[in-house]
Amino acid sequence: MKKLFNLVLFLATVCIVQACNNDKVSDPPPAAPVEKDDSANQDTVDQNENTDAAFNFTNFDLDVDYPDNKNYDVDYDNEQEGMEAEIEDTLNQNNLSGDEAFEELKPKFEKLTFDQNTKNEDVLSEVKEVFEINDDYTRIKVEVEFTDGTEKEYSEQK
């Protein structure tokens, strides 16, 4: 009887974890650039294929730490397997995932104009403005993978 109880408890836990981790976007916009498959032949990629893309990145991760263990985190990935979006905002008690998160992120992403050649301080300034980051943060970190595969990290600690 104890084994049956443990099995049921285990299966219930797995189901709950799977249900809570539903950050897939069901209907991503066709203009959103998708991360390239590393196994593809990069010599045949048209360098201008993303000129009409909605954003100039395929992955975006924003982590903002505030005093008292409060934080604002954005995770966005658009890979071959699908698009995922998640917002964890303990400052305002607002946690979104999947379609809800993407609908909140999309207009912000469309306002971002930086690219892999933009100065670090300019990227951070633009992100803080677009995401309306409160000035009382203790640390901000942005990780971006651009459509050409370039990965960049920008951070600032107070």
C-alpha positions in Angstrom: 0.0 0.0 0.0 2.9 2.4 0.8 4.4 1.7 -2.6 1.2 2.5 -4.3 0.9 5.8 -2.3 4.4 6.8 -3.3 3.8 6.0 -6.9 0.6 8.1 -7.0 2.4 10.9 -5.1 5.3 10.8 -7.7 2.9 10.9 -10.7 0.9 13.7 -9.2 4.1 15.7 -8.6 5.3 15.1 -12.2 1.9 16.3 -13.5 1.9 19.4 -11.4 5.5 20.3 -12.5 4.6 19.8 -16.1 1.5 22.0 -15.8 3.4 24.8 -14.1 6.1 24.8 -16.8 3.9 25.6 -19.7 5.7 28.6 -21.2 5.2 27.6 -24.9 3.7 30.3 -27.1 1.0 28.6 -29.2 0.9 31.1 -32.1 4.2 32.9 -32.6 4.3 35.6 -35.2 5.9 34.6 -38.5 8.2 37.6 -38.4 9.9 36.6 -35.2 13.3 35.3 -36.0 14.1 31.7 -35.1 17.4 30.5 -33.7 19.3 28.7 -36.4 20.0 25.0 -36.2 23.8 24.6 -35.6 24.0 21.6 -37.9 22.7 23.6 -40.9 25.2 24.8 -43.4 25.9 28.4 -42.5 27.5 29.2 -45.8 24.2 29.1 -47.5 22.4 31.5 -45.1 21.4 34.8 -46.7 22.8 37.5 -44.5 19.8 39.8 -45.1 17.1 37.3 -44.5 16.0 38.9 -41.2 15.7 42.5 -42.4 11.9 42.3 -41.9 12.1 40.4 -38.6 10.0 41.6 -35.7 13.0 41.6 -33.4 16.8 41.3 -34.1 17.3 38.5 -31.6 16.2 34.9 -31.1 16.8 34.7 -27.3 16.4 37.4 -24.7 17.0 37.0 -20.9 16.6 39.9 -18.5 17.3 39.5 -14.8 16.8 42.5 -12.5 17.4 42.1 -8.7 15.9 44.4 -6.2 16.3 44.7 -2.4 14.5 42.2 -0.2 14.9 39.4 -2.6 12.5 40.9 -5.2 13.2 40.4 -8.9 12.0 40.9 -12.4 12.9 38.2 -14.8 12.1 37.8 -18.5 13.0 34.7 -20.5 12.3 34.5 -24.2 13.5 31.8 -26.6 12.5 31.2 -30.2 14.2 28.0 -31.3 13.5 25.4 -34.0 11.3 23.5 -31.5 9.1 26.5 -30.7 8.8 29.7 -28.9 8.8 30.1 -25.1 8.2 33.2 -23.1 8.0 33.7 -19.3 7.9 36.7 -17.0 8.5 36.4 -13.3 7.9 39.6 -11.4 8.0 39.2 -7.7 8.1 43.0 -7.3 4.5 43.4 -8.6 3.4 39.8 -8.0 2.9 39.3 -11.7 4.0 35.9 -13.2 3.1 35.1 -16.8 4.0 32.4 -19.2 3.4 31.3 -22.7 1.0 33.4 -24.8 0.2 35.8 -22.0 3.9 36.5 -21.4 4.6 36.9 -25.1 1.7 39.4 -25.6 3.2 41.6 -22.8 6.7 41.2 -24.2 6.0 41.7 -27.9 5.4 45.5 -27.9 8.5 46.0 -25.6 10.7 43.9 -27.9 9.5 45.9 -30.9 10.8 49.0 -29.3 14.3 47.6 -28.8 16.6 49.0 -31.4 20.0 47.8 -30.2 22.2 45.3 -32.1 25.4 43.4 -31.3 27.5 46.5 -32.1 25.7 48.9 -29.7 27.7 50.0 -26.6 26.9 48.2 -23.4 25.7 51.3 -21.5 23.4 52.2 -24.4 21.9 48.7 -24.4 21.3 48.8 -20.7 19.8 52.3 -20.9 17.4 51.2 -23.6 16.3 48.0 -21.8 15.7 50.0 -18.6 13.6 52.5 -20.4 11.6 50.0 -22.4 10.9 47.7 -19.5 10.4 50.6 -17.1 13.0 49.3 -14.6 12.8 51.0 -11.2 16.0 52.8 -10.3 16.3 51.0 -6.9 17.6 47.8 -8.5 20.8 46.2 -7.2 21.8 44.3 -10.3 20.6 44.1 -13.9 21.8 41.5 -16.4 20.7 41.1 -20.0 21.7 38.2 -22.2 20.9 38.3 -25.9 21.4 36.0 -28.8 21.1 38.0 -32.0 19.8 36.6 -35.3 23.3 36.1 -36.7 24.2 33.8 -33.7 26.2 36.4 -31.8 25.7 36.1 -28.0 26.2 39.1 -25.8 25.9 39.8 -22.1 25.3 43.2 -20.5 25.3 43.8 -16.8 25.4 46.5 -14.2 25.7 46.2 -10.4 25.0 49.0 -8.0 
